[in-house]
Amino acid sequence: MAKQFTFVDLFAGCGGLSEGFLKLNFKGLCHVDFDRNACMTLANRLKDYNISDEEVKKTVLTRDLTKHETVEDILECVKDIEVDLLIGGPPCQAFSTVGRAQDKNSMKDDPRNYLYKHYIEILEKLNPKIFVFENVTGLLSSKPDGEKIFPLIVKEFKKRGYDVYDNPKDIVLNSVHYGVPQIRKRVILIGIRKDLNISSKEVYDLIEKTHYAPTDEDRDGLKKFRTVKDAISDLPPYMPGEGEEEIDFTSESKNEYIKLIRNKSNNKLYNHTTRKHNVLDRERYKILSQNKWQLKDLNKVRPDLVHYNPKHFANRYTVQEFDKPSRTVVAHLYKDGNLFIHPDPKQERTFTVREAARVQSFPDDFKFLGARTHQYKQVGNAVPPLMSYQIAKAIKKVLEERR
Ligand SMILES: C[S@@+](CC[C@H](N)C(=O)[O-])C[C@H]1O[C@@H](n2cnc3c(N)ncnc32)[C@H](O)[C@@H]1O
């Protein structure tokens, strides 16, 4: 039997990034996150890969990565096994441009800016052949201490003996290029241990784009981008407050995305329950989606429905359009869904967790656990599995060549 390549996932969340590697038969030695609900989801998912309860208990660590004991636990978890790969994305809120605009000092003092140091500490201990470090694009320009942090991070990785290609032109990947019905740009920094004698740039060249984005001029050999319609139009239509956490469901859709996303042996649908909305919000959602409007348009005809200054909050209410990829799914979804208004005006509501998961390319048999607010957070935080699949495929090729 071919050797299974091994990996450790730090800040693993519900396992969106892990998912692509698991699909390609990588073996997860250890997945770490301090969010109990995300770990529950991930542990439950691992069972779908025929990993025993006992093994799951050992590999999913609900731990704080800033604590020294956690490093010990990880080392215990991998013991004498060679780690081929370290993956992970320290949380990104503090680097996000929205968070940054608010308070300069909070930026400097926010310990979340420095979580990458724990990633590097563990990298040093595990010394894997390859690492994948995922983050928001804000990382490239962020200056928490008055100095750009991105070159410092790259330097730290290089100091540990890795070749790291860092040209922003190539290291920012857009999920829509990998068949995800969503525009989501993320920094994917890949490092290769120098003794492997392969440049990190070569891995990027192996990451295969499958679809073009709406704004791409160069579309050669690529399929058309996937859309919100491809992703969600077969799901049961619900009014606010309807739906159940688990129902029997057979999709009538013939589109290839749904074929890919639905597991034929599982006729269940999970996490498709709608939020309750007040009368005013329902009216807003209906009019905005009927007309594909923004708040400023609504303000012209129904100012009584606009309680924000539309100049400053132009995109506070956003209808996802059926014929486009969705905009970036964010963890903020757990607070309200106003950025994810369903495009069908008859449904007068925002996205369910399953709809958000569909535009994130999670397969339908991936079940999110915990209260619904936690589920939204898990989905919004995740790397889309179809994107992680393409990254995993490229890395697997490199590892196979260097075996
Ligand atoms: C961007 S999300 C990771 C998403 C994940 N890579 C995926 O694809 O699903 C960041 C995660 O870091 C976790 N986290 C934040 N601080 C942490 C800490 N000190 N120790 C462990 N996990 C932490 C959060 O709970 C969150 O799940």
PDBQT file of the ligand as one rigid body, heavy atoms in Angstrom, charges set to zero:
ROOT
HETATM    1  C1  LIG A 501      -9.300  31.166  10.517  1.00  0.00    +0.000 C 
HETATM    2  S1  LIG A 501      -9.832  29.963  11.670  1.00  0.00    +0.000 S 
HETATM    3  C2  LIG A 501      -9.155  28.507  10.995  1.00  0.00    +0.000 C 
HETATM    4  C3  LIG A 501      -9.998  27.844   9.971  1.00  0.00    +0.000 C 
HETATM    5  C4  LIG A 501      -9.511  26.494   9.522  1.00  0.00    +0.000 C 
HETATM    6  N1  LIG A 501      -8.184  26.533   8.992  1.00  0.00    +0.000 N 
HETATM    7  C5  LIG A 501     -10.466  25.884   8.496  1.00  0.00    +0.000 C 
HETATM    8  O1  LIG A 501     -10.098  25.826   7.321  1.00  0.00    +0.000 OA
HETATM    9  O2  LIG A 501     -11.567  25.475   8.874  1.00  0.00    +0.000 OA
HETATM   10  C6  LIG A 501      -8.822  30.249  13.049  1.00  0.00    +0.000 C 
HETATM   11  C7  LIG A 501      -9.044  29.316  14.221  1.00  0.00    +0.000 C 
HETATM   12  O3  LIG A 501      -8.078  29.595  15.231  1.00  0.00    +0.000 OA
HETATM   13  C8  LIG A 501      -8.643  29.247  16.478  1.00  0.00    +0.000 C 
HETATM   14  N2  LIG A 501      -7.841  29.871  17.545  1.00  0.00    +0.000 N 
HETATM   15  C9  LIG A 501      -7.700  31.174  17.825  1.00  0.00    +0.000 A 
HETATM   16  N3  LIG A 501      -6.839  31.365  18.840  1.00  0.00    +0.000 NA
HETATM   17  C10 LIG A 501      -6.433  30.151  19.223  1.00  0.00    +0.000 A 
HETATM   18  C11 LIG A 501      -5.554  29.677  20.243  1.00  0.00    +0.000 A 
HETATM   19  N4  LIG A 501      -4.927  30.532  21.057  1.00  0.00    +0.000 N 
HETATM   20  N5  LIG A 501      -5.376  28.357  20.368  1.00  0.00    +0.000 NA
HETATM   21  C12 LIG A 501      -6.019  27.477  19.546  1.00  0.00    +0.000 A 
HETATM   22  N6  LIG A 501      -6.862  27.866  18.575  1.00  0.00    +0.000 NA
HETATM   23  C13 LIG A 501      -7.065  29.174  18.407  1.00  0.00    +0.000 A 
HETATM   24  C14 LIG A 501     -10.069  29.752  16.380  1.00  0.00    +0.000 C 
HETATM   25  O4  LIG A 501     -10.901  29.082  17.291  1.00  0.00    +0.000 OA
HETATM   26  C15 LIG A 501     -10.396  29.453  14.900  1.00  0.00    +0.000 C 
HETATM   27  O5  LIG A 501     -11.080  28.248  14.773  1.00  0.00    +0.000 OA
ENDROOT
TORSDOF 0
